Amino acid sequence: MSKFVMLGKLTAHPGQRDELARLMLESSESLEAMEGCLQYILSESADEPDVLWISEIWESAEAHAASLKDENVLAIISRCRPLIAAVTPVKLRALGGKGL
Amino acid sequence: MSKFVMLGKLTAHPGQRDELARLMLESSESLEAMEGCLQYILSESADEPDVLWISEIWESAEAHAASLKDENVLAIISRCRPLIAAVTPVKLRALGGKGL
């Protein structure tokens, strides 16, 4: 079964990107022990000042879905939500490559 | 210096996604030894039938730029180009997270 890749474009409210990034990096610590989470990388756009991107790799879509029921994750999402103007999720199936 | 993350949305001409994926996976083998290339993952969209996504992590933007002068890479790009209808690059600076 192919791994589940989740990309997400997060547009922060103007001036809120750094605070949103701080909160999300803090949340990535709780994912260290999260079963099925192989990678969770937060990046900032080089071209758009309010935009962050999340790139995640999970063992399966099911493992990712289960994480969204985790109390820690839910708490972090609710803290981040006021800072977020828009979210664009990109759901993918990994085909292969280097470092998968 | 933060790592360079490059995402790319590739829209294939109708019916050409599988062939494009085959060529690009073949090309990922030449990146195994490519200096500064930490990750190069090809994924297919779960929602858009003609779309592939590339998610790359490089030691630096310079390492990525240098790869675009590599003969192998240039040869693969020219073989893939006829199959591609559109490319949307997303240039990012990694901030942190799990598995970086």
N, CA and C atoms of all chains as a GROMACS GRO file, in nm:
protein
  600
    1MET      N    1   0.085  -0.118   0.000
    1MET     CA    2   0.000   0.000   0.000
    1MET      C    3   0.090   0.124   0.000
    2SER      N    4   0.061   0.225  -0.087
    2SER     CA    5   0.150   0.341  -0.098
    2SER      C    6   0.133   0.433   0.022
    3LYS      N    7   0.244   0.500   0.056
    3LYS     CA    8   0.240   0.593   0.168
    3LYS      C    9   0.152   0.712   0.131
    4PHE      N   10   0.101   0.777   0.237
    4PHE     CA   11   0.011   0.891   0.217
    4PHE      C   12   0.092   1.019   0.234
    5VAL      N   13   0.088   1.104   0.131
    5VAL     CA   14   0.159   1.232   0.138
    5VAL      C   15   0.053   1.342   0.147
    6MET      N   16   0.071   1.429   0.242
    6MET     CA   17  -0.023   1.540   0.262
    6MET      C   18   0.055   1.670   0.256
    7LEU      N   19   0.019   1.754   0.160
    7LEU     CA   20   0.077   1.888   0.157
    7LEU      C   21  -0.033   1.985   0.199
    8GLY      N   22   0.005   2.094   0.258
    8GLY     CA   23  -0.096   2.191   0.296
    8GLY      C   24  -0.042   2.332   0.286
    9LYS      N   25  -0.112   2.418   0.213
    9LYS     CA   26  -0.076   2.560   0.206
    9LYS      C   27  -0.158   2.634   0.311
   10LEU      N   28  -0.088   2.697   0.405
   10LEU     CA   29  -0.157   2.771   0.512
   10LEU      C   30  -0.131   2.920   0.492
   11THR      N   31  -0.237   2.997   0.473
   11THR     CA   32  -0.223   3.142   0.461
   11THR      C   33  -0.260   3.203   0.595
   12ALA      N   34  -0.160   3.265   0.659
   12ALA     CA   35  -0.186   3.329   0.788
   12ALA      C   36  -0.250   3.465   0.767
   13HIS      N   37  -0.320   3.514   0.870
   13HIS     CA   38  -0.366   3.653   0.865
   13HIS      C   39  -0.241   3.742   0.859
   14PRO      N   40  -0.251   3.859   0.795
   14PRO     CA   41  -0.133   3.946   0.781
   14PRO      C   42  -0.059   3.968   0.914
   15GLY      N   43   0.072   3.945   0.912
   15GLY     CA   44   0.154   3.968   1.031
   15GLY      C   45   0.154   3.853   1.130
   16GLN      N   46   0.081   3.744   1.100
   16GLN     CA   47   0.067   3.635   1.198
   16GLN      C   48   0.150   3.511   1.161
   17ARG      N   49   0.225   3.518   1.050
   17ARG     CA   50   0.295   3.397   1.006
   17ARG      C   51   0.395   3.346   1.110
   18ASP      N   52   0.472   3.434   1.166
   18ASP     CA   53   0.576   3.390   1.260
   18ASP      C   54   0.515   3.324   1.383
   19GLU      N   55   0.407   3.381   1.434
   19GLU     CA   56   0.342   3.322   1.552
   19GLU      C   57   0.282   3.185   1.516
   20LEU      N   58   0.222   3.179   1.398
   20LEU     CA   59   0.165   3.051   1.352
   20LEU      C   60   0.276   2.948   1.337
   21ALA      N   61   0.388   2.989   1.281
   21ALA     CA   62   0.501   2.896   1.264
   21ALA      C   63   0.551   2.848   1.399
   22ARG      N   64   0.557   2.939   1.495
   22ARG     CA   65   0.605   2.902   1.629
   22ARG      C   66   0.515   2.795   1.691
   23LEU      N   67   0.385   2.818   1.682
   23LEU     CA   68   0.287   2.722   1.737
   23LEU      C   69   0.297   2.587   1.667
   24MET      N   70   0.313   2.589   1.536
   24MET     CA   71   0.314   2.464   1.459
   24MET      C   72   0.442   2.386   1.481
   25LEU      N   73   0.552   2.457   1.497
   25LEU     CA   74   0.679   2.387   1.526
   25LEU      C   75   0.671   2.322   1.664
   26GLU      N   76   0.608   2.393   1.755
   26GLU     CA   77   0.587   2.339   1.891
   26GLU      C   78   0.505   2.210   1.880
   27SER      N   79   0.405   2.213   1.789
   27SER     CA   80   0.316   2.096   1.776
   27SER      C   81   0.390   1.978   1.714
   28SER      N   82   0.491   2.008   1.632
   28SER     CA   83   0.560   1.898   1.565
   28SER      C   84   0.632   1.810   1.667
   29GLU      N   85   0.660   1.867   1.786
   29GLU     CA   86   0.723   1.784   1.891
   29GLU      C   87   0.629   1.673   1.935
   30SER      N   88   0.499   1.700   1.936
   30SER     CA   89   0.404   1.595   1.981
   30SER      C   90   0.389   1.487   1.874
   31LEU      N   91   0.438   1.517   1.753
   31LEU     CA   92   0.426   1.416   1.646
   31LEU      C   93   0.545   1.321   1.645
   32GLU      N   94   0.649   1.354   1.724
   32GLU     CA   95   0.768   1.270   1.726
   32GLU      C   96   0.729   1.125   1.758
   33ALA      N   97   0.634   1.110   1.852
   33ALA     CA   98   0.597   0.973   1.893
   33ALA      C   99   0.468   0.926   1.823
   34MET      N  100   0.417   1.007   1.732
   34MET     CA  101   0.290   0.974   1.668
   34MET      C  102   0.307   0.858   1.571
   35GLU      N  103   0.231   0.751   1.598
   35GLU     CA  104   0.242   0.631   1.516
   35GLU      C  105   0.205   0.661   1.370
   36GLY      N  106   0.289   0.612   1.279
   36GLY     CA  107   0.258   0.623   1.136
   36GLY      C  108   0.299   0.755   1.074
   37CYS      N  109   0.344   0.850   1.156
   37CYS     CA  110   0.388   0.980   1.103
   37CYS      C  111   0.537   0.970   1.070
   38LEU      N  112   0.572   0.967   0.944
   38LEU     CA  113   0.711   0.949   0.902
   38LEU      C  114   0.783   1.083   0.886
   39GLN      N  115   0.704   1.185   0.850
   39GLN     CA  116   0.766   1.316   0.827
   39GLN      C  117   0.660   1.424   0.840
   40TYR      N  118   0.701   1.536   0.901
   40TYR     CA  119   0.610   1.651   0.920
   40TYR      C  120   0.699   1.774   0.918
   41ILE      N  121   0.708   1.838   0.800
   41ILE     CA  122   0.802   1.949   0.785
   41ILE      C  123   0.724   2.079   0.760
   42LEU      N  124   0.759   2.181   0.836
   42LEU     CA  125   0.699   2.313   0.818
   42LEU      C  126   0.798   2.401   0.743
   43SER      N  127   0.751   2.467   0.640
   43SER     CA  128   0.836   2.557   0.561
   43SER      C  129   0.763   2.689   0.538
   44GLU      N  130   0.842   2.794   0.513
   44GLU     CA  131   0.779   2.922   0.481
   44GLU      C  132   0.804   2.954   0.334
   45SER      N  133   0.704   3.018   0.273
   45SER     CA  134   0.716   3.052   0.133
   45SER      C  135   0.824   3.158   0.113
   46ALA      N  136   0.902   3.138   0.006
   46ALA     CA  137   1.005   3.237  -0.026
   46ALA      C  138   0.943   3.356  -0.100
   47ASP      N  139   0.823   3.336  -0.153
   47ASP     CA  140   0.763   3.438  -0.239
   47ASP      C  141   0.639   3.506  -0.179
   48GLU      N  142   0.568   3.434  -0.090
   48GLU     CA  143   0.444   3.488  -0.033
   48GLU      C  144   0.461   3.509   0.118
   49PRO      N  145   0.462   3.633   0.167
   49PRO     CA  146   0.500   3.662   0.306
   49PRO      C  147   0.405   3.607   0.413
   50ASP      N  148   0.280   3.573   0.375
   50ASP     CA  149   0.186   3.521   0.476
   50ASP      C  150   0.170   3.370   0.470
   51VAL      N  151   0.249   3.304   0.386
   51VAL     CA  152   0.222   3.163   0.358
   51VAL      C  153   0.325   3.068   0.419
   52LEU      N  154   0.271   2.961   0.480
   52LEU     CA  155   0.349   2.846   0.527
   52LEU      C  156   0.301   2.724   0.449
   53TRP      N  157   0.390   2.626   0.436
   53TRP     CA  158   0.351   2.498   0.379
   53TRP      C  159   0.388   2.385   0.476
   54ILE      N  160   0.300   2.290   0.484
   54ILE     CA  161   0.327   2.169   0.561
   54ILE      C  162   0.347   2.056   0.460
   55SER      N  163   0.452   1.977   0.479
   55SER     CA  164   0.465   1.858   0.394
   55SER      C  165   0.480   1.737   0.487
   56GLU      N  166   0.382   1.647   0.478
   56GLU     CA  167   0.372   1.532   0.568
   56GLU      C  168   0.379   1.402   0.489
   57ILE      N  169   0.442   1.300   0.551
   57ILE     CA  170   0.439   1.165   0.495
   57ILE      C  171   0.390   1.072   0.605
   58TRP      N  172   0.289   0.991   0.572
   58TRP     CA  173   0.229   0.898   0.668
   58TRP      C  174   0.232   0.756   0.613
   59GLU      N  175   0.236   0.658   0.701
   59GLU     CA  176   0.234   0.518   0.656
   59GLU      C  177   0.110   0.492   0.572
   60SER      N  178  -0.003   0.557   0.610
   60SER     CA  179  -0.129   0.537   0.538
   60SER      C  180  -0.222   0.655   0.563
   61ALA      N  181  -0.325   0.665   0.480
   61ALA     CA  182  -0.426   0.770   0.502
   61ALA      C  183  -0.498   0.745   0.635
   62GLU      N  184  -0.511   0.620   0.671
   62GLU     CA  185  -0.578   0.586   0.798
   62GLU      C  186  -0.498   0.637   0.918
   63ALA      N  187  -0.365   0.622   0.912
   63ALA     CA  188  -0.281   0.671   1.022
   63ALA      C  189  -0.295   0.823   1.035
   64HIS      N  190  -0.302   0.890   0.921
   64HIS     CA  191  -0.319   1.036   0.923
   64HIS      C  192  -0.455   1.072   0.982
   65ALA      N  193  -0.560   1.003   0.940
   65ALA     CA  194  -0.695   1.032   0.989
   65ALA      C  195  -0.702   1.010   1.141
   66ALA      N  196  -0.635   0.904   1.187
   66ALA     CA  197  -0.637   0.874   1.332
   66ALA      C  198  -0.571   0.988   1.410
   67SER      N  199  -0.468   1.048   1.351
   67SER     CA  200  -0.396   1.155   1.423
   67SER      C  201  -0.487   1.274   1.448
   68LEU      N  202  -0.585   1.293   1.362
   68LEU     CA  203  -0.674   1.409   1.375
   68LEU      C  204  -0.775   1.391   1.489
   69LYS      N  205  -0.770   1.271   1.552
   69LYS     CA  206  -0.856   1.247   1.671
   69LYS      C  207  -0.774   1.258   1.800
   70ASP      N  208  -0.642   1.279   1.783
   70ASP     CA  209  -0.552   1.286   1.899
   70ASP      C  210  -0.574   1.418   1.974
   71GLU      N  211  -0.584   1.408   2.108
   71GLU     CA  212  -0.615   1.529   2.189
   71GLU      C  213  -0.512   1.640   2.170
   72ASN      N  214  -0.383   1.601   2.170
   72ASN     CA  215  -0.278   1.702   2.152
   72ASN      C  216  -0.295   1.776   2.020
   73VAL      N  217  -0.318   1.696   1.916
   73VAL     CA  218  -0.331   1.755   1.780
   73VAL      C  219  -0.452   1.848   1.776
   74LEU      N  220  -0.564   1.803   1.833
   74LEU     CA  221  -0.685   1.886   1.833
   74LEU      C  222  -0.663   2.016   1.908
   75ALA      N  223  -0.588   2.009   2.019
   75ALA     CA  224  -0.561   2.130   2.099
   75ALA      C  225  -0.476   2.229   2.017
   76ILE      N  226  -0.378   2.176   1.945
   76ILE     CA  227  -0.289   2.263   1.865
   76ILE      C  228  -0.368   2.324   1.749
   77ILE      N  229  -0.452   2.245   1.686
   77ILE     CA  230  -0.532   2.298   1.574
   77ILE      C  231  -0.620   2.414   1.623
   78SER      N  232  -0.680   2.397   1.741
   78SER     CA  233  -0.769   2.504   1.789
   78SER      C  234  -0.689   2.631   1.826
   79ARG      N  235  -0.565   2.614   1.873
   79ARG     CA  236  -0.481   2.731   1.903
   79ARG      C  237  -0.436   2.800   1.774
   80CYS      N  238  -0.415   2.722   1.670
   80CYS     CA  239  -0.364   2.781   1.544
   80CYS      C  240  -0.476   2.844   1.462
   81ARG      N  241  -0.596   2.792   1.473
   81ARG     CA  242  -0.704   2.832   1.383
   81ARG      C  243  -0.726   2.985   1.377
   82PRO      N  244  -0.723   3.059   1.489
   82PRO     CA  245  -0.748   3.204   1.480
   82PRO      C  246  -0.644   3.279   1.397
   83LEU      N  247  -0.527   3.217   1.378
   83LEU     CA  248  -0.419   3.285   1.304
   83LEU      C  249  -0.426   3.256   1.154
   84ILE      N  250  -0.515   3.164   1.115
   84ILE     CA  251  -0.517   3.113   0.977
   84ILE      C  252  -0.632   3.174   0.896
   85ALA      N  253  -0.598   3.234   0.782
   85ALA     CA  254  -0.700   3.291   0.693
   85ALA      C  255  -0.751   3.187   0.593
   86ALA      N  256  -0.663   3.097   0.549
   86ALA     CA  257  -0.705   2.997   0.450
   86ALA      C  258  -0.614   2.874   0.456
   87VAL      N  259  -0.675   2.758   0.422
   87VAL     CA  260  -0.598   2.632   0.418
   87VAL      C  261  -0.630   2.562   0.285
   88THR      N  262  -0.525   2.521   0.213
   88THR     CA  263  -0.546   2.446   0.089
   88THR      C  264  -0.477   2.310   0.103
   89PRO      N  265  -0.554   2.203   0.130
   89PRO     CA  266  -0.492   2.070   0.144
   89PRO      C  267  -0.467   2.004   0.008
   90VAL      N  268  -0.359   1.928   0.000
   90VAL     CA  269  -0.327   1.852  -0.123
   90VAL      C  270  -0.303   1.708  -0.080
   91LYS      N  271  -0.394   1.617  -0.116
   91LYS     CA  272  -0.384   1.477  -0.074
   91LYS      C  273  -0.323   1.394  -0.186
   92LEU      N  274  -0.215   1.319  -0.152
   92LEU     CA  275  -0.139   1.250  -0.256
   92LEU      C  276  -0.107   1.106  -0.216
   93ARG      N  277  -0.079   1.023  -0.318
   93ARG     CA  278  -0.026   0.888  -0.297
   93ARG      C  279   0.119   0.889  -0.343
   94ALA      N  280   0.210   0.851  -0.253
   94ALA     CA  281   0.352   0.849  -0.290
   94ALA      C  282   0.376   0.739  -0.394
   95LEU      N  283   0.454   0.770  -0.498
   95LEU     CA  284   0.487   0.671  -0.603
   95LEU      C  285   0.629   0.620  -0.587
   96GLY      N  286   0.716   0.706  -0.531
   96GLY     CA  287   0.855   0.662  -0.513
   96GLY      C  288   0.950   0.778  -0.517
   97GLY      N  289   1.079   0.748  -0.520
   97GLY     CA  290   1.180   0.852  -0.525
   97GLY      C  291   1.286   0.831  -0.420
   98LYS      N  292   1.367   0.935  -0.400
   98LYS     CA  293   1.480   0.931  -0.307
   98LYS      C  294   1.437   0.979  -0.168
   99GLY      N  295   1.470   0.899  -0.068
   99GLY     CA  296   1.444   0.942   0.069
   99GLY      C  297   1.303   0.916   0.118
  100LEU      N  298   1.232   0.825   0.050
  100LEU     CA  299   1.094   0.799   0.093
  100LEU      C  300   1.094   0.700   0.210
  101MET      N  301   2.205   2.792   0.791
  101MET     CA  302   2.129   2.823   0.670
  101MET      C  303   2.019   2.716   0.656
  102SER      N  304   1.892   2.762   0.630
  102SER     CA  305   1.782   2.665   0.627
  102SER      C  306   1.786   2.585   0.496
  103LYS      N  307   1.736   2.463   0.508
  103LYS     CA  308   1.730   2.376   0.391
  103LYS      C  309   1.628   2.432   0.291
  104PHE      N  310   1.649   2.395   0.164
  104PHE     CA  311   1.563   2.445   0.058
  104PHE      C  312   1.460   2.337   0.025
  105VAL      N  313   1.333   2.373   0.034
  105VAL     CA  314   1.224   2.279   0.001
  105VAL      C  315   1.160   2.327  -0.129
  106MET      N  316   1.146   2.234  -0.221
  106MET     CA  317   1.086   2.268  -0.351
  106MET      C  318   0.969   2.174  -0.375
  107LEU      N  319   0.851   2.231  -0.387
  107LEU     CA  320   0.736   2.151  -0.425
  107LEU      C  321   0.702   2.189  -0.569
  108GLY      N  322   0.645   2.095  -0.641
  108GLY     CA  323   0.608   2.127  -0.779
  108GLY      C  324   0.484   2.051  -0.819
  109LYS      N  325   0.383   2.123  -0.867
  109LYS     CA  326   0.263   2.060  -0.920
  109LYS      C  327   0.281   2.045  -1.070
  110LEU      N  328   0.278   1.921  -1.119
  110LEU     CA  329   0.295   1.893  -1.263
  110LEU      C  330   0.162   1.842  -1.318
  111THR      N  331   0.108   1.916  -1.413
  111THR     CA  332  -0.015   1.870  -1.479
  111THR      C  333   0.023   1.808  -1.613
  112ALA      N  334  -0.004   1.678  -1.625
  112ALA     CA  335   0.028   1.607  -1.750
  112ALA      C  336  -0.081   1.632  -1.853
  113HIS      N  337  -0.046   1.617  -1.979
  113HIS     CA  338  -0.150   1.617  -2.082
  113HIS      C  339  -0.242   1.498  -2.053
  114PRO      N  340  -0.371   1.509  -2.088
  114PRO     CA  341  -0.465   1.401  -2.057
  114PRO      C  342  -0.414   1.263  -2.100
  115GLY      N  343  -0.418   1.168  -2.007
  115GLY     CA  344  -0.377   1.032  -2.039
  115GLY      C  345  -0.227   1.008  -2.032
  116GLN      N  346  -0.148   1.110  -1.997
  116GLN     CA  347  -0.001   1.097  -2.000
  116GLN      C  348   0.062   1.087  -1.860
  117ARG      N  349  -0.024   1.089  -1.755
  117ARG     CA  350   0.034   1.092  -1.620
  117ARG      C  351   0.121   0.970  -1.590
  118ASP      N  352   0.072   0.852  -1.626
  118ASP     CA  353   0.148   0.731  -1.591
  118ASP      C  354   0.284   0.729  -1.660
  119GLU      N  355   0.286   0.769  -1.787
  119GLU     CA  356   0.414   0.771  -1.860
  119GLU      C  357   0.508   0.876  -1.800
  120LEU      N  358   0.451   0.990  -1.765
  120LEU     CA  359   0.533   1.095  -1.703
  120LEU      C  360   0.588   1.045  -1.569
  121ALA      N  361   0.504   0.977  -1.492
  121ALA     CA  362   0.548   0.924  -1.362
  121ALA      C  363   0.660   0.823  -1.383
  122ARG      N  364   0.646   0.738  -1.482
  122ARG     CA  365   0.749   0.636  -1.510
  122ARG      C  366   0.883   0.703  -1.540
  123LEU      N  367   0.880   0.804  -1.628
  123LEU     CA  368   1.004   0.874  -1.664
  123LEU      C  369   1.065   0.943  -1.542
  124MET      N  370   0.981   1.005  -1.461
  124MET     CA  371   1.034   1.082  -1.347
  124MET      C  372   1.088   0.990  -1.238
  125LEU      N  373   1.025   0.875  -1.220
  125LEU     CA  374   1.078   0.779  -1.121
  125LEU      C  375   1.213   0.726  -1.169
  126GLU      N  376   1.223   0.706  -1.300
  126GLU     CA  377   1.350   0.661  -1.358
  126GLU      C  378   1.458   0.766  -1.329
  127SER      N  379   1.416   0.894  -1.341
  127SER     CA  380   1.514   1.004  -1.321
  127SER      C  381   1.556   1.012  -1.176
  128SER      N  382   1.467   0.971  -1.085
  128SER     CA  383   1.502   0.985  -0.942
  128SER      C  384   1.622   0.897  -0.909
  129GLU      N  385   1.646   0.793  -0.990
  129GLU     CA  386   1.763   0.708  -0.966
  129GLU      C  387   1.892   0.789  -0.985
  130SER      N  388   1.892   0.880  -1.081
  130SER     CA  389   2.015   0.960  -1.106
  130SER      C  390   2.036   1.061  -0.993
  131LEU      N  391   1.933   1.082  -0.912
  131LEU     CA  392   1.948   1.179  -0.801
  131LEU      C  393   2.003   1.113  -0.676
  132GLU      N  394   2.009   0.978  -0.677
  132GLU     CA  395   2.059   0.907  -0.559
  132GLU      C  396   2.197   0.961  -0.520
  133ALA      N  397   2.280   0.985  -0.621
  133ALA     CA  398   2.417   1.029  -0.590
  133ALA      C  399   2.432   1.181  -0.602
  134MET      N  400   2.323   1.250  -0.627
  134MET     CA  401   2.330   1.395  -0.649
  134MET      C  402   2.359   1.468  -0.518
  135GLU      N  403   2.471   1.544  -0.522
  135GLU     CA  404   2.514   1.614  -0.400
  135GLU      C  405   2.408   1.714  -0.354
  136GLY      N  406   2.377   1.711  -0.224
  136GLY     CA  407   2.287   1.812  -0.168
  136GLY      C  408   2.140   1.780  -0.181
  137CYS      N  409   2.109   1.672  -0.255
  137CYS     CA  410   1.968   1.630  -0.270
  137CYS      C  411   1.933   1.536  -0.157
  138LEU      N  412   1.854   1.580  -0.062
  138LEU     CA  413   1.821   1.499   0.056
  138LEU      C  414   1.695   1.416   0.035
  139GLN      N  415   1.605   1.471  -0.049
  139GLN     CA  416   1.480   1.399  -0.072
  139GLN      C  417   1.419   1.443  -0.204
  140TYR      N  418   1.363   1.346  -0.276
  140TYR     CA  419   1.299   1.375  -0.406
  140TYR      C  420   1.187   1.272  -0.419
  141ILE      N  421   1.066   1.313  -0.384
  141ILE     CA  422   0.955   1.217  -0.381
  141ILE      C  423   0.849   1.256  -0.484
  142LEU      N  424   0.811   1.159  -0.564
  142LEU     CA  425   0.705   1.178  -0.663
  142LEU      C  426   0.576   1.118  -0.610
  143SER      N  427   0.470   1.195  -0.618
  143SER     CA  428   0.339   1.148  -0.571
  143SER      C  429   0.234   1.182  -0.675
  144GLU      N  430   0.124   1.105  -0.672
  144GLU     CA  431   0.014   1.136  -0.763
  144GLU      C  432  -0.104   1.190  -0.681
  145SER      N  433  -0.175   1.283  -0.743
  145SER     CA  434  -0.289   1.343  -0.675
  145SER      C  435  -0.400   1.240  -0.657
  146ALA      N  436  -0.461   1.245  -0.538
  146ALA     CA  437  -0.574   1.154  -0.513
  146ALA      C  438  -0.702   1.211  -0.575
  147ASP      N  439  -0.700   1.342  -0.606
  147ASP     CA  440  -0.822   1.409  -0.650
  147ASP      C  441  -0.820   1.453  -0.797
  148GLU      N  442  -0.699   1.479  -0.851
  148GLU     CA  443  -0.688   1.530  -0.989
  148GLU      C  444  -0.615   1.427  -1.076
  149PRO      N  445  -0.682   1.363  -1.173
  149PRO     CA  446  -0.628   1.248  -1.246
  149PRO      C  447  -0.505   1.279  -1.334
  150ASP      N  448  -0.482   1.406  -1.367
  150ASP     CA  449  -0.366   1.437  -1.453
  150ASP      C  450  -0.249   1.495  -1.375
  151VAL      N  451  -0.261   1.497  -1.241
  151VAL     CA  452  -0.163   1.575  -1.163
  151VAL      C  453  -0.068   1.487  -1.083
  152LEU      N  454   0.061   1.524  -1.092
  152LEU     CA  455   0.166   1.467  -1.008
  152LEU      C  456   0.222   1.581  -0.923
  153TRP      N  457   0.279   1.548  -0.807
  153TRP     CA  458   0.350   1.645  -0.726
  153TRP      C  459   0.491   1.592  -0.696
  154ILE      N  460   0.584   1.682  -0.702
  154ILE     CA  461   0.721   1.652  -0.661
  154ILE      C  462   0.745   1.724  -0.529
  155SER      N  463   0.802   1.654  -0.431
  155SER     CA  464   0.843   1.724  -0.309
  155SER      C  465   0.991   1.693  -0.287
  156GLU      N  466   1.071   1.800  -0.291
  156GLU     CA  467   1.216   1.789  -0.284
  156GLU      C  468   1.269   1.864  -0.161
  157ILE      N  469   1.376   1.808  -0.101
  157ILE     CA  470   1.450   1.879   0.004
  157ILE      C  471   1.596   1.882  -0.036
  158TRP      N  472   1.656   2.002  -0.034
  158TRP     CA  473   1.795   2.020  -0.073
  158TRP      C  474   1.872   2.088   0.041
  159GLU      N  475   2.003   2.062   0.046
  159GLU     CA  476   2.086   2.128   0.150
  159GLU      C  477   2.074   2.280   0.136
  160SER      N  478   2.061   2.328   0.011
  160SER     CA  479   2.053   2.473  -0.012
  160SER      C  480   1.992   2.499  -0.149
  161ALA      N  481   1.949   2.623  -0.171
  161ALA     CA  482   1.896   2.662  -0.302
  161ALA      C  483   2.006   2.650  -0.408
  162GLU      N  484   2.128   2.675  -0.366
  162GLU     CA  485   2.242   2.666  -0.460
  162GLU      C  486   2.262   2.522  -0.509
  163ALA      N  487   2.249   2.426  -0.416
  163ALA     CA  488   2.264   2.285  -0.455
  163ALA      C  489   2.156   2.248  -0.556
  164HIS      N  490   2.035   2.298  -0.533
  164HIS     CA  491   1.925   2.270  -0.626
  164HIS      C  492   1.954   2.334  -0.763
  165ALA      N  493   1.998   2.459  -0.762
  165ALA     CA  494   2.027   2.530  -0.888
  165ALA      C  495   2.136   2.455  -0.966
  166ALA      N  496   2.237   2.407  -0.894
  166ALA     CA  497   2.348   2.336  -0.960
  166ALA      C  498   2.296   2.208  -1.028
  167SER      N  499   2.197   2.144  -0.967
  167SER     CA  500   2.145   2.018  -1.024
  167SER      C  501   2.080   2.041  -1.160
  168LEU      N  502   2.030   2.163  -1.180
  168LEU     CA  503   1.960   2.193  -1.306
  168LEU      C  504   2.058   2.214  -1.421
  169LYS      N  505   2.190   2.208  -1.389
  169LYS     CA  506   2.294   2.216  -1.494
  169LYS      C  507   2.350   2.077  -1.523
  170ASP      N  508   2.304   1.977  -1.446
  170ASP     CA  509   2.354   1.840  -1.463
  170ASP      C  510   2.299   1.779  -1.592
  171GLU      N  511   2.390   1.716  -1.669
  171GLU     CA  512   2.350   1.662  -1.802
  171GLU      C  513   2.236   1.561  -1.791
  172ASN      N  514   2.246   1.471  -1.692
  172ASN     CA  515   2.140   1.371  -1.674
  172ASN      C  516   2.005   1.437  -1.651
  173VAL      N  517   2.007   1.535  -1.560
  173VAL     CA  518   1.882   1.603  -1.523
  173VAL      C  519   1.825   1.676  -1.646
  174LEU      N  520   1.911   1.743  -1.720
  174LEU     CA  521   1.866   1.816  -1.840
  174LEU      C  522   1.806   1.719  -1.943
  175ALA      N  523   1.867   1.601  -1.956
  175ALA     CA  524   1.816   1.502  -2.052
  175ALA      C  525   1.677   1.454  -2.010
  176ILE      N  526   1.659   1.432  -1.880
  176ILE     CA  527   1.529   1.384  -1.831
  176ILE      C  528   1.422   1.492  -1.846
  177ILE      N  529   1.459   1.615  -1.816
  177ILE     CA  530   1.364   1.726  -1.830
  177ILE      C  531   1.316   1.736  -1.975
  178SER      N  532   1.408   1.721  -2.068
  178SER     CA  533   1.367   1.734  -2.210
  178SER      C  534   1.279   1.616  -2.254
  179ARG      N  535   1.302   1.497  -2.195
  179ARG     CA  536   1.216   1.382  -2.227
  179ARG      C  537   1.077   1.398  -2.166
  180CYS      N  538   1.071   1.463  -2.049
  180CYS     CA  539   0.942   1.478  -1.980
  180CYS      C  540   0.859   1.593  -2.036
  181ARG      N  541   0.926   1.696  -2.085
  181ARG     CA  542   0.856   1.821  -2.121
  181ARG      C  543   0.738   1.798  -2.216
  182PRO      N  544   0.746   1.711  -2.320
  182PRO     CA  545   0.631   1.696  -2.412
  182PRO      C  546   0.506   1.640  -2.343
  183LEU      N  547   0.525   1.577  -2.226
  183LEU     CA  548   0.411   1.515  -2.158
  183LEU      C  549   0.343   1.611  -2.060
  184ILE      N  550   0.406   1.728  -2.039
  184ILE     CA  551   0.362   1.821  -1.934
  184ILE      C  552   0.284   1.939  -1.991
  185ALA      N  553   0.164   1.960  -1.937
  185ALA     CA  554   0.080   2.074  -1.981
  185ALA      C  555   0.110   2.198  -1.898
  186ALA      N  556   0.141   2.179  -1.769
  186ALA     CA  557   0.165   2.295  -1.682
  186ALA      C  558   0.251   2.255  -1.562
  187VAL      N  559   0.331   2.352  -1.515
  187VAL     CA  560   0.414   2.330  -1.396
  187VAL      C  561   0.393   2.448  -1.301
  188THR      N  562   0.366   2.418  -1.173
  188THR     CA  563   0.353   2.524  -1.073
  188THR      C  564   0.457   2.498  -0.964
  189PRO      N  565   0.569   2.574  -0.966
  189PRO     CA  566   0.672   2.555  -0.863
  189PRO      C  567   0.638   2.628  -0.734
  190VAL      N  568   0.676   2.570  -0.621
  190VAL     CA  569   0.657   2.634  -0.490
  190VAL      C  570   0.792   2.630  -0.418
  191LYS      N  571   0.855   2.748  -0.402
  191LYS     CA  572   0.989   2.755  -0.341
  191LYS      C  573   0.977   2.792  -0.195
  192LEU      N  574   1.038   2.710  -0.108
  192LEU     CA  575   1.018   2.727   0.037
  192LEU      C  576   1.149   2.720   0.114
  193ARG      N  577   1.149   2.776   0.234
  193ARG     CA  578   1.259   2.760   0.330
  193ARG      C  579   1.209   2.673   0.444
  194ALA      N  580   1.279   2.562   0.468
  194ALA     CA  581   1.236   2.473   0.577
  194ALA      C  582   1.256   2.542   0.711
  195LEU      N  583   1.158   2.530   0.800
  195LEU     CA  584   1.167   2.590   0.934
  195LEU      C  585   1.195   2.484   1.040
  196GLY      N  586   1.146   2.362   1.014
  196GLY     CA  587   1.172   2.256   1.111
  196GLY      C  588   1.064   2.150   1.106
  197GLY      N  589   1.065   2.059   1.201
  197GLY     CA  590   0.965   1.955   1.206
  197GLY      C  591   1.028   1.819   1.221
  198LYS      N  592   0.947   1.717   1.201
  198LYS     CA  593   0.990   1.578   1.219
  198LYS      C  594   1.042   1.520   1.087
  199GLY      N  595   1.160   1.461   1.094
  199GLY     CA  596   1.213   1.392   0.977
  199GLY      C  597   1.285   1.482   0.879
  200LEU      N  598   1.324   1.601   0.924
  200LEU     CA  599   1.394   1.692   0.834
  200LEU      C  600   1.542   1.657   0.829
   0.00000   0.00000   0.00000
